[in-house]
């Protein structure tokens, strides 16, 4: 009976992992750049006082910090091995990447830009007015602000399905 309950819990956890939302957020105004699986993991890229950047990994009960640009004390020499076999075609790689991108839905898109030249801002205004009705929120300002907010969302089952259809 215990094995049946544990098996059922494992099945429910796997289903949860397949259908839980996967969020990618880029918010330049608040300086937030992260990928999160709701309720499980959040990986954020943030600035640091002494390092250029650090990666914060929040899991259920713990928090880890990684410094990807820090040089390691002991650099090990790795032997470069020749890979044999056929290479994947660039066109097929592009097609596969495009299928994965199509599995994401744009939840929020905000672009607020100032090019620094009032003539170019005036040229952007009609295009942004057209895009406002179809894609997201696009604004031209004359205050020197450059801001972008992008929130993408997908589910792991959609990403897996795009790989299978590829």
C-alpha positions as CSV (number, residue, x, y, z in Angstrom):
1,X,0.0,0.0,0.0
2,X,2.9,2.3,0.8
3,X,4.5,1.7,-2.6
4,X,1.2,2.6,-4.3
5,X,0.9,5.9,-2.4
6,X,4.6,6.7,-3.1
7,X,4.1,5.9,-6.8
8,X,1.0,8.0,-7.0
9,X,2.9,10.9,-5.3
10,X,5.8,10.5,-7.8
11,X,3.3,10.5,-10.7
12,X,1.7,13.7,-9.4
13,X,5.0,15.4,-9.0
14,X,6.1,14.5,-12.6
15,X,2.7,15.8,-13.9
16,X,3.3,19.0,-11.9
17,X,6.7,19.4,-13.4
18,X,5.3,19.0,-16.9
19,X,2.5,21.6,-16.5
20,X,4.1,24.2,-14.1
21,X,4.7,27.6,-15.8
22,X,8.3,28.4,-16.7
23,X,8.8,32.2,-16.6
24,X,11.6,34.3,-18.2
25,X,11.6,37.9,-17.0
26,X,13.8,40.8,-18.2
27,X,12.9,44.1,-16.5
28,X,15.5,46.8,-17.1
29,X,13.7,49.4,-15.0
30,X,13.9,47.3,-11.8
31,X,17.1,45.5,-12.9
32,X,15.5,42.1,-12.6
33,X,16.7,39.2,-14.9
34,X,15.5,35.8,-13.9
35,X,14.1,32.4,-14.9
36,X,11.8,30.7,-12.5
37,X,9.8,27.5,-12.3
38,X,6.9,28.4,-10.1
39,X,7.2,27.0,-6.6
40,X,10.5,25.2,-7.2
41,X,13.4,27.1,-8.5
42,X,14.4,30.7,-9.3
43,X,17.7,31.6,-11.1
44,X,18.5,35.3,-11.1
45,X,21.4,37.3,-12.5
46,X,22.2,40.3,-10.4
47,X,25.0,42.7,-9.8
48,X,27.5,42.5,-6.9
49,X,29.7,45.0,-5.0
50,X,33.0,43.4,-5.7
51,X,32.2,41.0,-8.6
52,X,30.8,42.0,-12.0
53,X,27.8,39.7,-11.6
54,X,26.6,36.8,-9.7
55,X,23.9,34.2,-10.2
56,X,21.5,33.5,-7.3
57,X,19.8,30.2,-7.2
58,X,16.8,29.9,-4.9
59,X,15.4,26.5,-4.3
60,X,12.7,25.3,-1.9
61,X,14.7,25.8,1.3
62,X,18.1,27.1,0.4
63,X,19.9,29.8,-1.5
64,X,23.1,29.5,-3.5
65,X,25.4,32.1,-5.1
66,X,27.6,31.4,-8.1
67,X,30.2,33.8,-9.6
68,X,30.6,32.7,-13.2
69,X,33.3,35.3,-14.1
70,X,35.6,34.5,-11.2
71,X,38.8,32.7,-12.2
72,X,39.4,29.4,-10.6
73,X,42.5,28.9,-8.5
74,X,43.5,25.7,-10.3
75,X,43.0,25.7,-14.0
76,X,43.1,22.2,-15.3
77,X,44.2,21.6,-18.8
78,X,41.7,19.7,-20.8
79,X,42.6,17.7,-23.7
80,X,40.7,18.6,-26.8
81,X,39.3,15.4,-28.4
82,X,38.3,15.2,-32.0
83,X,34.7,14.5,-32.3
84,X,33.8,12.1,-35.1
85,X,30.5,11.8,-36.6
86,X,28.2,14.0,-38.7
87,X,27.6,17.6,-37.9
88,X,24.2,19.0,-37.5
89,X,23.1,21.3,-40.2
90,X,22.9,25.0,-39.3
91,X,19.5,25.3,-40.9
92,X,18.1,22.5,-38.8
93,X,19.5,24.0,-35.6
94,X,17.8,27.3,-36.5
95,X,14.5,25.6,-37.2
96,X,14.7,23.7,-33.9
97,X,15.5,26.9,-32.0
98,X,12.6,28.7,-33.7
99,X,10.2,25.9,-32.7
100,X,11.3,26.2,-29.0
101,X,10.8,30.0,-29.2
102,X,7.4,29.5,-30.6
103,X,6.4,27.5,-27.6
104,X,6.8,30.6,-25.4
105,X,4.0,33.1,-25.0
106,X,4.7,36.8,-24.5
107,X,2.8,37.8,-21.3
108,X,4.1,41.4,-21.2
109,X,6.2,43.5,-23.6
110,X,7.0,47.1,-22.8
111,X,9.6,49.1,-24.8
112,X,10.2,52.7,-23.8
113,X,13.1,54.2,-25.8
114,X,14.8,57.5,-26.5
115,X,17.4,57.4,-29.3
116,X,18.9,60.7,-28.3
117,X,17.9,62.4,-31.6
118,X,14.5,64.0,-31.8
119,X,14.3,63.4,-35.6
120,X,14.8,59.6,-35.1
121,X,12.3,59.6,-32.2
122,X,9.8,61.2,-34.5
123,X,10.4,58.6,-37.2
124,X,9.9,55.8,-34.6
125,X,6.6,57.3,-33.4
126,X,4.3,56.0,-36.2
127,X,5.9,52.5,-36.2
128,X,5.5,52.3,-32.4
129,X,1.9,53.5,-32.7
130,X,1.2,50.7,-35.1
131,X,2.9,48.1,-32.9
132,X,1.0,49.3,-29.9
133,X,-2.2,47.9,-31.3
134,X,-0.8,44.5,-32.3
135,X,2.2,43.4,-30.3
136,X,2.7,45.1,-26.9
137,X,3.3,48.5,-25.4
138,X,5.8,50.7,-27.3
139,X,6.6,54.2,-26.3
140,X,9.0,56.9,-27.5
141,X,10.1,59.4,-24.9
142,X,12.3,62.5,-25.1
143,X,13.6,62.3,-21.5
144,X,16.6,60.0,-22.2
145,X,15.0,56.9,-20.7
146,X,15.7,53.4,-22.2
147,X,13.5,50.7,-20.6
148,X,12.4,47.3,-21.6
149,X,10.2,44.8,-19.8
150,X,9.8,41.3,-21.3
151,X,7.9,38.5,-19.6
152,X,7.8,35.1,-21.5
153,X,6.0,32.1,-20.2
154,X,5.9,28.5,-21.3
155,X,5.3,25.0,-19.9
156,X,7.9,22.2,-20.1
157,X,5.4,20.0,-21.9
158,X,5.2,22.6,-24.7
159,X,9.0,22.7,-25.0
160,X,9.2,18.9,-25.1
161,X,6.4,18.8,-27.7
162,X,8.4,21.3,-29.9
163,X,11.4,19.0,-29.7
164,X,9.4,16.0,-30.7
165,X,7.8,17.9,-33.6
166,X,11.2,19.0,-34.7
